[in-house]
Structures are given as structure tokens and as C-alpha cells.
Amino acid sequence: MEKKPYMKPTIVRHTPGGVLNKFGRPPQTVPMRRIEGFDVSELAGEYGSPLFVLSVRELKRKYRELDRTFRTRYPDFQLAYSYKTNYLKSVCSILHQEGAWAEVVSGFEYDIAADLGVPGGRIIFNGPYKTRGELKRAFENGSIVNIDNYDEMQVIEDLAEEFGRTLDVGLRINMDLNDPPWHKFGFNYESGQAFEAVRRATSGGKLNVVGLHMHTGTYVDDLTIYSRGAQGMIDFYRLIRDNFGVRLKYWDLGGGFASMNTLHWAYLPAEQTTPTVDQYADAICSVLLAADLGGEEPPKLFIEPGRAIVDDPFYLITSVAAQKRLPNGRRAVVLDTGMNMISSVQWYRYQFQSAQDSGTTVEDTTVYGALCMNIDVINHSLSLPPVRRGELLVIPRVGAYNLSQSWQFIYLRPAVIAIDDGRVHVIKRAETREYVQQFEQVPEDYSLPREPADGAAS
Ligand SMILES: Cc1ncc(COP(=O)(O)O)c(C=O)c1O
């Protein structure tokens, strides 16, 4: 009898879903057929796939929760929305309608805020690189400017001379609170740099230090970083008040609050680790309000959250482009979107939900993005029910940093719609090739000869 060639077996472990499970159906098998009452497949049919979807109700809810929680604890409080997290004009505008000020970190962002009609006095201008022209405009408009470095301080002193008046400024400081600490921005507290910076600023006679700013990181779920930071801010204020007579109008504790997405290296899901808004507010406000400022009114408190407001209200609808079996027997699916549209896959273990009922059996699956690049892996190991080409998946919580950091690469970027009170608004149209290539030109020397219209080769 002829010996048959050995064939490696493929053993697929199927994990039974909720039917026999006393905890009920596992979340990844519960289909998400509708977003804010709209059928996911109809939305994709009308506006295309992939498609970003904003729940305006959820965006407002997030903002209001943060604003109310801090406002009820701290008498003079103002939230400034961090534009860089997602500067879609409609998103910023909705948040301004709700009462947010703008926190911007470049001239480009400053212009967006100004064009939306945000008064100059409600724009906080941060960041390590601001041009002289941008700084001049910011001071002319009465914006709040937080100085990042000595070079910038010098430019602002020159502007003060040009204006013929002293200029109110804030100073960005950093502290050794996290590991690694964010020393890139501002002046360090522990080393004495920040103290020297205030000495330098106040000794020139052209600047009036009225604010302190600190932003310690992003997705900070360690509450002690905020309470220790707030204490450091108080100690530093006392020091510069006693030494240089500084009187603060504001202190700005930055942003950094975590969202409900889970980080790759986290052991527990974000639902169990992300502090509540009340906890963040307590960590900051209780320390600041307990400060003995010798009868002085506490300065205005700013916070500048981004992620905690816009991450959760956005969804990405994506469709399955292909499925395949890897040589080790593992199932893989390829999506019609990639890490160029959700760059936060570097940090987040995104969860997916099928938009149709795909049964209760899940299989450990590798999810690949659409880019023709090996690194484009959306999730190395995701329990996913069976899905076929053309079927839709929904990725919740994609609103922070993905849209502002997206890159156009081999595909056009998709549309963004907002669902608000039963209505759908297109807040960004899908890109076209004409839009992407509008600034390109091909000099005549490089132009190819055109074939005759019938295209017949001779
Ligand atoms: C100065 C400043 N403020 C606020 C933010 C917003 O941070 P997050 O989105 O983590 O709240 C950032 C982002 O890193 C920032 O650099």
C-alpha cells in the first residue's frame, strides 16, 4: 500500500458562547445592529464603508459630566477642550456651544478656533513651537499663552517691547510624577529650572507671570499623579509668590484622563481600571482647595481634556474584506480599514462587534488592516464570531487622536457622519483623489505621451 504524505492537521478550538454560559452571551457575540437608532448596514450603504459615526448625544453627555463634576467642586473652573485630540470643526463647535474654551497647540489649531468664532480670550495657546507671528496674534487677541522654553520667552519679551506694554503670560512646568516623566515640555520643577524660569521672566520687567500650566501625560489612570501634581503646583506657587511676588490668575492641570478603551499591556479591562470623573475631580480639586494661600482667592482652575471627551462617542463601521487561515491554523480576517485610520491600535486593544447576528461561537482571530504592509495588524488576538466578506463590524470608541492623526496612504479617507436627535449630518465628506492630489503638478518634461483615443497598439 502506498504511503500517504503527512498532512499537518488544523485543529480549531471553538469557544462556545453564551447559551450555556451562566454569565450570559459574551459581549463580542452581541451584535450592534444600530447606532443611535440607525441601522448600521443602511448607514454603510448610504455613506460607504469604512465610516466614522459620531453620537452627538454621547459627546454632549461626556462634556457635561466632566464640566459639572469639576464645577461643583471648584468655584472658579473652566474646561478648555484639547483640539489636537479631534479637531473636526463640528466636534469643536458643539463643545464650544456647550461652554468649552479652546486649548490649541499650533497656529493651525489656533486658526480653526478663531474661524469657528471662539473669542481670543477663550483660547489657551500651548505647545513647544509657536512662531513670532502666531504669538503676536494671540497676544493681540487677548489669548492665554503658556511659555514652553527660554527661546519663546525671548520672543515674547521682544513682542512686549514692540507693543510697549507688559504681557501677561503663563509658564508650563513639568514634574517628576510619572515614569518616564514628560520633560520635553516646559521647565522642570524638581531641578530648580522652573524657579529660575520665573526669576528670568519676572526680572526683565516685560512679562507678568499670571499662570502655571502642567500636563503630565495622556491616558493617565493613576490618580496620585493628579493629586501629587496639584500639591506640587501649590508648593511651587507659594515659592514664587514669596520670592518674586507672583500673583496667579490661573493654574492649569492639563488633560490626560483615560477613556474606556483598554491598553494592550493592561491586565484588566478599562471598565475596571479607568477612574471615574468624580475620582479625577476629587484628586485635583480637594488638594487645590485645601491649599493655604493666606486668604487669597484660589486661582481659576483650567483642565484641558481631550481623550476622555471624544474617544467614546465615535464608532468606526468597517467591513470584512477577506478571511483566511494562517499556516498555524489560526483564523484571520482582513478589514477594509487600517492603522492609517485608527492609529491608536498601537495603544489600544480595540473591541469589535459584529453588525449582524453571527452566532454565539467565537474563535480567536487575528484582525489585519487593509494596508499592504505587514505591520498593519489591528488586533493580534480577538475573540470574534464567524464573519464573511462584506459583513460589517463596528469598532466603538475611536474618537480620540485617530481622525487628527490619520494618514492618507493608498486609500482615500472615509466620511464622518454625526447622528443628532434622529438626524444624520455629514460632518466630513469622504476624500476624493482630486482632493488628495490637488497641489501636485506634473511638469511637461515628465508627462507621458497619450495613446490615441481608441488605445490601439500599432
Ligand atoms: C498640553 C496638552 N493639553 C491637553 C492634552 C489632552 O490630553 P488628553 O487627550 O490625554 O486628555 C494634551 C495631549 O497630550 C496636551 O499636550
Ligand as a Chemical Component Dictionary entry (heavy atoms), coordinates in Angstrom:
data_LIG
# 
_chem_comp.id                   LIG 
_chem_comp.type                 NON-POLYMER 
_chem_comp.pdbx_formal_charge   0 
_chem_comp.three_letter_code    LIG 
# 
loop_
_chem_comp_atom.comp_id 
_chem_comp_atom.atom_id 
_chem_comp_atom.alt_atom_id 
_chem_comp_atom.type_symbol 
_chem_comp_atom.charge 
_chem_comp_atom.model_Cartn_x 
_chem_comp_atom.model_Cartn_y 
_chem_comp_atom.model_Cartn_z 
_chem_comp_atom.pdbx_ordinal 
LIG C1 C1 C 0 -0.934 70.443 26.601 1  
LIG C2 C2 C 0 -1.952 69.376 26.427 2  
LIG N1 N1 N 0 -3.155 69.527 26.996 3  
LIG C3 C3 C 0 -4.127 68.599 26.859 4  
LIG C4 C4 C 0 -3.899 67.443 26.142 5  
LIG C5 C5 C 0 -5.018 66.425 26.049 6  
LIG O1 O1 O 0 -4.659 65.204 26.552 7  
LIG P1 P1 P 0 -5.751 64.022 26.661 8  
LIG O2 O2 O 0 -6.293 63.806 25.280 9  
LIG O3 O3 O 0 -4.971 62.857 27.139 10 
LIG O4 O4 O 0 -6.798 64.468 27.602 11 
LIG C6 C6 C 0 -2.653 67.222 25.565 12 
LIG C7 C7 C 0 -2.356 65.979 24.844 13 
LIG O5 O5 O 0 -1.360 65.318 25.005 14 
LIG C8 C8 C 0 -1.644 68.219 25.697 15 
LIG O6 O6 O 0 -0.440 68.067 25.147 16 
# 
loop_
_chem_comp_bond.comp_id 
_chem_comp_bond.atom_id_1 
_chem_comp_bond.atom_id_2 
_chem_comp_bond.value_order 
_chem_comp_bond.pdbx_ordinal 
LIG C1 C2 SING 1  
LIG C2 N1 SING 2  
LIG C2 C8 DOUB 3  
LIG N1 C3 DOUB 4  
LIG C3 C4 SING 5  
LIG C4 C5 SING 6  
LIG C4 C6 DOUB 7  
LIG C5 O1 SING 8  
LIG O1 P1 SING 9  
LIG P1 O2 DOUB 10 
LIG P1 O3 SING 11 
LIG P1 O4 SING 12 
LIG C6 C7 SING 13 
LIG C6 C8 SING 14 
LIG C7 O5 DOUB 15 
LIG C8 O6 SING 16 
# 
